[in-house]
């Protein structure tokens, strides 16, 4: 009997939580600034203060930092891509190899 009451109590708490989510009871209240946007802007300003693109390129060219540079770049790529694909037959595929010195071949 106690188990039945406990299950009903848990279920009712879950239902209340779902209703609150639907009402928008959680999250940032209207009018309150998004702190993540502020943090992002601070990082952009720090990036420029530290030398911007030129300094990043200089840092990334150092072979000791190359792996870290690509790791950071990968983290900035979208995690999910939505695309509509058509079923077309491709009769030719070309692959061009671009070497790190900029030459192709």
C-alpha positions as CSV (number, residue, x, y, z in Angstrom):
1,X,0.0,0.0,0.0
2,X,2.8,2.4,0.9
3,X,4.5,1.6,-2.5
4,X,1.3,2.6,-4.4
5,X,1.2,6.0,-2.5
6,X,5.0,6.5,-3.2
7,X,4.5,5.8,-6.9
8,X,1.5,8.2,-7.1
9,X,3.5,10.9,-5.3
10,X,6.5,10.5,-7.6
11,X,4.2,10.5,-10.7
12,X,2.5,13.7,-9.5
13,X,5.8,15.4,-8.9
14,X,6.9,14.5,-12.4
15,X,3.6,15.7,-13.9
16,X,4.0,19.1,-12.0
17,X,7.6,19.4,-13.3
18,X,6.5,18.8,-16.9
19,X,3.7,21.3,-16.5
20,X,6.1,23.9,-15.2
21,X,8.5,23.2,-18.2
22,X,5.6,23.8,-20.6
23,X,4.8,27.1,-18.9
24,X,8.4,28.3,-19.2
25,X,8.9,28.3,-15.4
26,X,12.5,27.6,-15.7
27,X,15.3,29.5,-17.4
28,X,16.4,33.1,-17.5
29,X,13.6,35.6,-16.7
30,X,12.7,38.1,-19.4
31,X,14.9,41.2,-19.5
32,X,17.8,39.5,-17.7
33,X,21.0,39.6,-19.8
34,X,22.5,36.4,-21.0
35,X,25.7,36.0,-19.1
36,X,27.1,33.6,-21.7
37,X,26.9,36.4,-24.3
38,X,28.9,38.7,-22.0
39,X,31.5,35.9,-21.5
40,X,31.8,35.4,-25.2
41,X,32.4,39.1,-25.8
42,X,35.1,39.2,-23.1
43,X,36.9,36.3,-24.8
44,X,36.7,38.1,-28.2
45,X,38.1,41.3,-26.6
46,X,40.9,39.3,-25.0
47,X,41.7,37.6,-28.3
48,X,42.2,41.0,-29.9
49,X,44.2,42.3,-27.0
50,X,46.5,39.3,-27.3
51,X,47.3,40.0,-30.9
52,X,44.2,38.7,-32.8
53,X,44.5,36.6,-35.9
54,X,48.2,37.3,-36.4
55,X,49.1,36.0,-33.0
56,X,46.9,33.0,-33.3
57,X,48.5,32.1,-36.7
58,X,52.0,32.5,-35.1
59,X,51.0,30.3,-32.2
60,X,49.4,27.6,-34.4
61,X,52.5,27.5,-36.7
62,X,54.5,26.2,-33.8
63,X,54.5,22.4,-34.3
64,X,54.1,22.0,-30.5
65,X,50.7,23.7,-30.7
66,X,49.4,22.3,-34.0
67,X,47.3,19.5,-32.4
68,X,45.8,21.8,-29.8
69,X,44.9,24.3,-32.6
70,X,43.0,21.6,-34.5
71,X,41.3,20.4,-31.3
72,X,40.1,23.9,-30.6
73,X,39.0,24.3,-34.2
74,X,37.0,21.1,-34.0
75,X,35.2,22.2,-30.9
76,X,33.9,25.3,-32.7
77,X,32.4,23.3,-35.5
78,X,28.6,22.6,-35.3
79,X,27.9,19.3,-33.6
80,X,24.9,18.6,-35.9
81,X,24.3,19.4,-39.5
82,X,20.9,19.2,-41.1
83,X,20.9,18.5,-44.8
84,X,18.6,17.3,-47.5
85,X,20.2,14.8,-49.8
86,X,19.1,14.0,-53.3
87,X,19.6,10.5,-54.7
88,X,22.0,11.3,-57.7
89,X,24.5,9.1,-59.2
90,X,28.0,10.5,-59.3
91,X,30.3,9.2,-62.1
92,X,33.5,11.0,-61.1
93,X,35.1,12.0,-57.8
94,X,38.1,14.2,-57.7
95,X,40.4,14.5,-54.7
96,X,43.0,17.2,-54.4
97,X,45.8,17.0,-51.8
98,X,46.9,20.3,-50.5
99,X,50.2,20.1,-48.7
100,X,51.0,22.2,-45.5
101,X,53.3,24.4,-47.6
102,X,50.3,25.4,-49.8
103,X,51.2,23.5,-52.9
104,X,48.8,21.0,-54.4
105,X,49.5,17.7,-56.1
